[in-house]
Amino acid sequence: MPSAIPTKRDKITKFTNCRLVKGDELIEQDLWVSSGTGKIVRSQEVFYSEHAVPDATIDLGGRIISPGLIDVQLNGAFGFDFSVIPEDPTTYNKTLKLVNRSLVQTGVTSYLPTLTSQRAEVYHHALPYLGPSGGMRVAEDGAESLGAHCEGPFLSPTKNGIHKVEVLTEATKFSDLEDCYGACNINPTEDALDGAKKRPQIRMITAAPEVAGMCSLIPEITSRDIIFSTGHSEATYEDACAAVKAGGTMITHLFNAMRPLHHRNPGVFGVLGIAESLPRPYFGVIADGIHLHPTTIKIAFNAHPDGFILVTDAMHLVGLSDGTYEWTNGDNIVKSGPRLTLEGSDKIAGSSITLIECVTNFLNWSGATVPQALKAVTATPAAMLGMTGVKGSLEDDADADMVIINERLEADGTKTLVIDEVWKFGSKVFDRLQ
């Protein structure tokens, strides 16, 4: 990991007259970053011990600095669907790089590219390109993958949503997962240069724990540093608790595509109030005003604020005009404003919202503070991913991934958070005003 102590060749930038998102507070404090290390600098140490001074000082006029946003469920963007292999497969990685450079302009500096339920050949082709960016720390590359999220195909056929039932399957042994995703994508590998263990390409798997032998496989999944997330599931409260006990630490788009809350059996939602003997899981929430009622979102947040993660579940139609578009497995998706549905049905087909728009919606619907709302797309997903102090943080030595936010008060009393600038690894990669 690069040192946070800059060298003489590094460019140090100092931000002043700003408010930093730290925990549940906005702190008036200067921030120093280095484009050489890509880290947040220990300003007192380098000033007094190294006699370093900033190469540039930026007065932000009271604006907010937040850690870069993290989206742990993104199916595609800007016309590119991660689950669709083009006719010329060699263009997949080239298009992905273009998407990363566009995505970072929305404030998302890190994400989990998400593959929906597909046949094995799709995973085998796409996953090698979607794994953790690792040692590649080039700011100009844009948004960085923290590893792939495989949403399926081990889902309940009765809670499939828009996932094609014909491609859903079951797992009774770990080799079933290896056959589906590719053994090289789900198992750690050895670095050819230094022999160090590298994380699998897959960072998270969404599955229904009650289907076949999936619950018994959770320990094997998590032992490979892969997060198990319950989703698209008919799980009862007992099933959901068993998944948590086995090592499941996440719930995919809470309330959507799962057994509804019942007063005698609260289902998956019930684990948010689980006994203290088991850790309460993190959970994703889509705050687009379509997937969930605002009051439902507020209830979920109040039930377990430290586990609350905002996600977009965005499809490749983000930024495109209204109309009918091809999707995987021969289906079409109809876009009408922010609403996406499977053609010929009223089934919701993901979203076409950006993550900062989700934050703004949650801010106005919940009564949460600005730092609480931003925590749901920074520190909390970083904690879920085991990356506290590296991502989602403005503390010393964290990656210098940041967004500069203008907090705008609207005429109707609501607030809008506008991204003015995005910085990746200590370098500016987007400026709305230029």
C-alpha positions as CSV (number, residue, x, y, z in Angstrom):
1,M,0.0,0.0,0.0
2,P,1.4,3.4,-0.9
3,S,2.7,5.5,1.9
4,A,0.8,8.6,3.0
5,I,4.0,10.5,3.4
6,P,4.6,12.3,0.2
7,T,7.9,12.7,-1.6
8,K,9.2,15.9,-3.1
9,R,7.9,14.9,-6.6
10,D,4.3,14.6,-5.3
11,K,1.8,17.3,-5.8
12,I,0.1,18.2,-2.5
13,T,-3.2,20.0,-2.6
14,K,-4.6,21.7,0.5
15,F,-8.4,22.3,0.8
16,T,-9.4,25.1,3.2
17,N,-12.6,26.8,4.2
18,C,-14.5,23.6,3.9
19,R,-16.6,21.1,5.9
20,L,-15.5,17.5,6.0
21,V,-17.9,14.5,6.4
22,K,-16.6,12.5,9.3
23,G,-19.0,10.1,10.9
24,D,-22.3,11.7,11.6
25,E,-20.8,15.2,11.6
26,L,-19.6,18.0,9.4
27,I,-16.2,19.2,10.7
28,E,-14.7,22.5,9.7
29,Q,-11.1,21.4,9.0
30,D,-8.5,21.7,6.3
31,L,-7.6,18.6,4.2
32,W,-4.4,17.8,2.5
33,V,-4.1,15.2,-0.3
34,S,-1.2,13.8,-2.4
35,S,-1.5,12.9,-6.1
36,G,1.7,10.9,-5.8
37,T,0.6,8.5,-3.0
38,G,-3.1,8.9,-3.9
39,K,-3.7,9.2,-0.2
40,I,-5.0,11.8,2.4
41,V,-1.9,13.3,3.9
42,R,-1.0,13.5,7.6
43,S,-0.7,17.3,7.3
44,Q,0.8,18.0,10.8
45,E,3.4,15.4,10.3
46,V,4.5,16.4,6.8
47,F,4.5,20.1,7.8
48,Y,6.5,19.9,11.0
49,S,8.7,16.8,10.3
50,E,9.1,16.9,6.5
51,H,8.8,20.7,6.2
52,A,6.4,20.1,3.3
53,V,4.1,22.8,2.1
54,P,1.1,22.5,-0.3
55,D,1.7,23.0,-4.0
56,A,-1.8,24.4,-4.3
57,T,-4.4,25.7,-1.8
58,I,-8.1,25.6,-2.8
59,D,-10.6,27.7,-0.9
60,L,-13.9,25.9,-1.1
61,G,-16.1,28.7,0.2
62,G,-17.7,26.6,2.9
63,R,-18.6,23.7,0.6
64,I,-18.7,20.1,1.7
65,I,-16.0,17.5,1.1
66,S,-17.3,13.9,1.2
67,P,-15.5,10.7,0.6
68,G,-16.1,9.4,-2.9
69,L,-19.4,7.6,-3.3
70,I,-19.5,3.8,-3.4
71,D,-22.3,1.9,-5.2
72,V,-22.5,-1.8,-4.4
73,Q,-25.2,-2.6,-6.9
74,L,-24.8,-1.2,-10.4
75,N,-25.9,-3.3,-13.4
76,G,-24.6,-0.9,-16.0
77,A,-24.5,2.7,-17.1
78,F,-24.3,5.0,-20.1
79,G,-25.7,2.4,-22.5
80,F,-23.4,-0.5,-21.4
81,D,-24.9,-3.5,-19.6
82,F,-22.3,-5.5,-17.7
83,S,-24.3,-8.7,-18.3
84,V,-24.4,-8.4,-22.1
85,I,-21.4,-9.7,-24.1
86,P,-21.1,-7.8,-27.4
87,E,-20.8,-9.5,-30.7
88,D,-17.2,-8.6,-30.7
89,P,-16.1,-9.7,-27.2
90,T,-12.8,-7.8,-27.5
91,T,-14.7,-4.5,-27.1
92,Y,-16.1,-5.4,-23.6
93,N,-13.1,-4.2,-21.7
94,K,-12.7,-1.1,-23.9
95,T,-16.3,-0.1,-23.3
96,L,-16.0,-0.8,-19.6
97,K,-13.1,1.7,-19.4
98,L,-15.2,4.4,-21.1
99,V,-18.1,3.7,-18.6
100,N,-15.7,4.1,-15.6
101,R,-14.6,7.5,-16.9
102,S,-18.2,8.7,-17.2
103,L,-19.4,7.1,-14.0
104,V,-16.8,9.0,-11.9
105,Q,-18.4,12.2,-13.0
106,T,-21.6,11.2,-11.1
107,G,-19.5,11.1,-7.9
108,V,-19.1,7.3,-7.8
109,T,-15.4,6.7,-7.3
110,S,-15.7,3.0,-6.4
111,Y,-18.4,0.4,-7.1
112,L,-19.3,-3.3,-7.5
113,P,-20.2,-4.0,-11.2
114,T,-23.2,-6.2,-10.9
115,L,-24.1,-9.2,-13.1
116,T,-27.6,-10.4,-13.1
117,S,-28.7,-14.1,-13.5
118,Q,-27.1,-15.4,-16.7
119,R,-25.8,-18.6,-18.2
120,A,-22.3,-19.7,-17.1
121,E,-20.6,-18.5,-20.3
122,V,-21.6,-14.9,-19.6
123,Y,-19.9,-15.0,-16.1
124,H,-16.8,-16.8,-17.6
125,H,-16.4,-14.0,-20.1
126,A,-17.3,-10.9,-18.0
127,L,-15.9,-11.6,-14.6
128,P,-12.2,-11.4,-15.5
129,Y,-12.8,-7.8,-16.5
130,L,-14.9,-6.9,-13.5
131,G,-12.6,-7.9,-10.6
132,P,-10.9,-5.5,-8.1
133,S,-8.7,-2.9,-9.8
134,G,-6.1,-3.7,-7.2
135,G,-2.7,-2.1,-7.8
136,M,-3.9,0.0,-10.8
137,R,-4.2,3.4,-9.2
138,V,-4.6,5.8,-12.2
139,A,-6.9,8.7,-11.4
140,E,-7.8,9.2,-15.1
141,D,-9.2,5.7,-15.3
142,G,-12.2,6.9,-13.4
143,A,-14.4,4.8,-11.1
144,E,-12.7,1.8,-9.7
145,S,-14.1,-1.7,-9.4
146,L,-13.9,-3.2,-5.9
147,G,-14.9,-6.6,-7.3
148,A,-17.9,-8.0,-9.1
149,H,-21.3,-8.5,-7.5
150,C,-23.1,-11.6,-8.9
151,E,-26.8,-11.2,-8.3
152,G,-27.9,-14.7,-9.1
153,P,-28.5,-17.2,-10.7
154,F,-29.0,-19.0,-7.3
155,L,-32.3,-17.3,-6.6
156,S,-35.8,-18.3,-5.7
157,P,-37.9,-18.8,-8.9
158,T,-40.9,-17.3,-7.1
159,K,-39.0,-14.1,-6.2
160,N,-37.1,-13.7,-9.5
161,G,-38.2,-10.2,-10.3
162,I,-37.0,-9.6,-13.9
163,H,-34.4,-12.4,-13.7
164,K,-35.2,-15.0,-16.3
165,V,-36.5,-18.1,-14.5
166,E,-35.0,-20.4,-17.2
167,V,-31.5,-19.4,-16.2
168,L,-32.0,-19.8,-12.4
169,T,-30.2,-22.8,-10.9
170,E,-29.5,-24.5,-7.6
171,A,-26.3,-25.3,-5.7
172,T,-25.8,-28.2,-3.4
173,K,-22.0,-28.2,-3.3
174,F,-19.3,-25.5,-3.8
175,S,-18.3,-27.0,-7.2
176,D,-21.7,-25.9,-8.5
177,L,-20.7,-22.3,-7.9
178,E,-17.3,-22.9,-9.5
179,D,-18.9,-24.4,-12.5
180,C,-21.3,-21.5,-12.8
181,Y,-18.9,-18.5,-12.2
182,G,-15.6,-20.1,-13.1
183,A,-13.2,-21.5,-10.5
184,C,-10.7,-18.8,-11.3
185,N,-13.2,-16.1,-10.6
186,I,-14.5,-17.4,-7.2
187,N,-11.3,-18.6,-5.7
188,P,-8.2,-16.5,-4.6
189,T,-5.3,-16.6,-7.0
190,E,-1.6,-16.2,-6.7
191,D,0.1,-13.1,-8.0
192,A,2.6,-14.2,-10.7
193,L,5.2,-11.6,-9.6
194,D,5.3,-11.8,-5.8
195,G,3.3,-14.9,-5.0
196,A,0.9,-13.0,-2.8
197,K,-2.7,-14.1,-2.6
198,K,-5.1,-12.0,-4.7
199,R,-8.8,-11.6,-4.0
200,P,-11.3,-13.4,-6.2
201,Q,-12.9,-11.4,-9.1
202,I,-16.2,-11.8,-7.2
203,R,-16.7,-9.6,-4.1
204,M,-20.3,-10.3,-3.4
205,I,-22.9,-13.0,-4.2
206,T,-26.6,-12.5,-3.9
207,A,-28.5,-15.7,-3.4
208,A,-31.6,-17.2,-1.8
209,P,-30.3,-19.1,1.3
210,E,-33.3,-21.3,1.5
211,V,-32.9,-22.8,-2.0
212,A,-31.2,-26.3,-2.1
213,G,-27.9,-26.3,-0.2
214,M,-27.0,-22.6,-0.4
215,C,-27.1,-21.9,3.3
216,S,-24.6,-24.7,4.0
217,L,-22.3,-23.1,1.4
218,I,-22.1,-19.7,3.0
219,P,-19.0,-20.5,5.1
220,E,-17.2,-21.6,2.1
221,I,-18.1,-18.5,0.2
222,T,-17.1,-16.1,3.0
223,S,-13.9,-18.0,3.6
224,R,-12.8,-16.7,0.2
225,D,-13.4,-13.1,1.3
226,I,-16.6,-13.0,-0.7
227,I,-19.7,-11.4,0.9
228,F,-22.9,-13.4,1.0
229,S,-26.0,-11.3,0.6
230,T,-29.6,-12.6,1.0
231,G,-31.8,-11.5,-1.9
232,H,-34.5,-12.6,-4.3
233,S,-35.7,-14.9,-1.6
234,E,-38.7,-16.6,0.0
235,A,-36.7,-16.9,3.2
236,T,-38.6,-17.0,6.5
237,Y,-37.3,-15.2,9.5
238,E,-35.7,-18.5,10.6
239,D,-34.1,-19.0,7.2
240,A,-32.7,-15.4,7.2
241,C,-31.4,-15.9,10.8
242,A,-29.7,-19.1,9.7
243,A,-28.0,-17.3,6.8
244,V,-26.7,-14.6,9.2
245,K,-25.5,-17.3,11.6
246,A,-23.6,-19.0,8.7
247,G,-21.9,-15.7,7.8
248,G,-24.2,-13.8,5.6
249,T,-23.6,-10.1,6.3
250,M,-25.7,-8.3,3.6
251,I,-29.3,-8.0,2.3
252,T,-29.8,-7.1,-1.4
253,H,-32.4,-4.3,-2.0
254,L,-34.4,-4.8,1.2
255,F,-38.1,-5.4,0.8
256,N,-37.8,-5.9,-3.0
257,A,-38.0,-9.4,-4.4
258,M,-38.5,-11.1,-1.0
259,R,-41.2,-12.4,1.3
260,P,-43.1,-9.4,2.7
261,L,-43.0,-8.4,6.3
262,H,-45.7,-10.3,8.3
263,H,-46.5,-9.7,12.0
264,R,-46.1,-13.4,12.8
265,N,-43.0,-14.0,10.7
266,P,-41.1,-10.8,9.8
267,G,-39.0,-12.6,7.1
268,V,-35.7,-11.2,6.0
269,F,-36.6,-7.7,7.4
270,G,-36.7,-9.3,10.9
271,V,-33.0,-9.8,11.1
272,L,-32.6,-6.1,11.5
273,G,-33.9,-6.6,15.0
274,I,-32.0,-9.8,15.5
275,A,-30.7,-10.8,19.0
276,E,-27.4,-9.3,20.1
277,S,-25.8,-12.8,19.9
278,L,-25.8,-12.4,16.1
279,P,-24.5,-9.4,14.1
280,R,-27.2,-7.5,12.3
281,P,-26.5,-7.4,8.6
282,Y,-26.0,-4.5,6.3
283,F,-28.8,-3.9,3.8
284,G,-29.2,-2.1,0.5
285,V,-32.1,0.3,-0.2
286,I,-33.1,1.9,-3.6
287,A,-34.3,5.5,-2.9
288,D,-35.7,6.3,-6.3
289,G,-39.3,6.8,-5.1
290,I,-40.4,3.8,-7.2
291,H,-39.0,0.7,-5.6
292,L,-40.0,1.7,-2.1
293,H,-42.3,4.2,-0.4
294,P,-40.3,7.0,1.4
295,T,-41.9,6.0,4.7
296,T,-40.7,2.4,4.2
297,I,-37.2,3.7,3.7
298,K,-37.4,5.8,6.9
299,I,-38.6,2.7,8.9
300,A,-35.7,0.7,7.6
301,F,-33.1,3.4,8.5
302,N,-34.5,3.8,12.0
303,A,-34.4,0.0,12.5
304,H,-30.7,-0.2,11.9
305,P,-29.0,3.0,10.8
306,D,-25.5,1.6,11.0
307,G,-26.4,-1.0,8.4
308,F,-28.2,1.3,6.0
309,I,-26.6,1.4,2.5
310,L,-28.1,3.4,-0.5
311,V,-27.7,1.7,-3.8
312,T,-28.9,2.6,-7.3
313,D,-29.6,-0.9,-8.8
314,A,-29.2,1.2,-11.9
315,M,-29.4,-0.3,-15.4
316,H,-27.5,0.7,-18.5
317,L,-30.3,3.2,-19.4
318,V,-29.1,5.8,-17.0
319,G,-28.7,9.0,-19.0
320,L,-30.6,7.7,-22.1
321,S,-33.9,9.0,-23.4
322,D,-37.3,7.3,-22.9
323,G,-38.1,4.3,-25.0
324,T,-37.9,0.6,-25.4
325,Y,-34.5,-1.0,-25.1
326,E,-33.1,-4.5,-25.5
327,W,-32.1,-6.4,-22.4
328,T,-30.5,-9.8,-21.8
329,N,-32.1,-13.2,-22.6
330,G,-34.3,-11.7,-25.4
331,D,-36.3,-9.4,-23.2
332,N,-36.9,-5.6,-23.5
333,I,-37.0,-2.9,-20.9
334,V,-39.3,0.2,-21.2
335,K,-37.9,3.5,-19.8
336,S,-40.4,6.2,-18.9
337,G,-38.6,8.9,-16.9
338,P,-36.9,7.2,-14.0
339,R,-39.2,4.2,-14.1
340,L,-38.0,1.0,-15.8
341,T,-40.3,-1.9,-16.4
342,L,-40.0,-5.3,-18.2
343,E,-41.9,-4.9,-21.5
344,G,-45.4,-6.3,-21.3
345,S,-45.5,-6.3,-17.5
346,D,-45.4,-4.0,-14.5
347,K,-42.3,-5.6,-13.1
348,I,-39.8,-3.0,-12.0
349,A,-36.5,-3.5,-13.9
350,G,-33.9,-1.8,-11.8
351,S,-33.6,2.0,-11.8
352,S,-32.2,4.8,-13.9
353,I,-31.1,7.1,-11.0
354,T,-27.7,8.3,-9.9
355,L,-26.4,7.6,-6.4
356,I,-26.2,11.3,-5.4
357,E,-29.9,11.6,-6.4
358,C,-30.6,8.7,-4.1
359,V,-28.8,10.6,-1.3
360,T,-30.8,13.7,-2.0
361,N,-34.1,11.8,-1.9
362,F,-33.2,10.0,1.4
363,L,-32.1,13.3,2.9
364,N,-35.5,14.9,2.2
365,W,-37.6,11.9,3.0
366,S,-36.0,10.8,6.3
367,G,-35.1,13.8,8.3
368,A,-31.5,12.5,8.4
369,T,-28.6,15.0,8.4
370,V,-26.4,15.6,5.4
371,P,-23.5,13.6,6.9
372,Q,-25.9,10.8,7.9
373,A,-27.2,10.6,4.3
374,L,-23.7,10.6,2.8
375,K,-22.5,8.0,5.3
376,A,-24.9,5.6,3.6
377,V,-22.9,5.8,0.4
378,T,-19.4,6.1,1.9
379,A,-18.4,4.8,5.3
380,T,-21.2,2.2,5.7
381,P,-20.6,0.4,2.3
382,A,-16.9,0.6,3.0
383,A,-17.4,-1.1,6.4
384,M,-19.6,-3.8,4.7
385,L,-16.8,-4.4,2.2
386,G,-14.1,-4.6,5.0
387,M,-12.4,-1.4,3.7
388,T,-12.8,1.0,6.6
389,G,-10.0,3.4,6.7
390,V,-9.2,2.8,3.0
391,K,-12.4,3.8,1.2
392,G,-15.3,5.9,2.4
393,S,-13.2,8.0,4.7
394,L,-11.4,11.3,5.0
395,E,-9.1,10.2,7.7
396,D,-5.3,10.2,7.4
397,D,-3.9,7.5,5.0
398,A,-7.3,6.8,3.4
399,D,-7.4,6.8,-0.4
400,A,-7.9,10.4,-1.6
401,D,-11.2,9.7,-3.3
402,M,-13.5,12.7,-2.7
403,V,-16.4,14.7,-4.0
404,I,-16.9,18.4,-3.5
405,I,-20.6,19.1,-2.8
406,N,-22.7,22.2,-3.0
407,E,-25.7,22.0,-0.6
408,R,-28.5,23.9,-2.3
409,L,-31.7,24.9,-0.5
410,E,-34.7,24.9,-2.9
411,A,-37.8,27.2,-2.8
412,D,-40.0,24.4,-1.4
413,G,-37.6,23.9,1.6
414,T,-36.0,20.7,0.3
415,K,-32.3,20.3,-0.1
416,T,-30.4,19.3,-3.3
417,L,-26.8,18.0,-3.1
418,V,-24.9,19.0,-6.2
419,I,-21.5,17.5,-7.1
420,D,-19.2,20.3,-8.1
421,E,-15.9,18.4,-8.3
422,V,-14.7,14.8,-8.1
423,W,-11.1,13.8,-7.1
424,K,-9.7,10.4,-7.5
425,F,-6.4,9.4,-5.8
426,G,-5.7,13.0,-5.0
427,S,-6.2,14.3,-8.6
428,K,-9.2,16.2,-9.9
429,V,-11.0,14.2,-12.5
430,F,-14.3,16.2,-12.9
431,D,-15.2,19.9,-12.5
432,R,-18.9,20.8,-13.1
433,L,-18.1,24.4,-13.5
434,Q,-15.5,23.9,-16.3
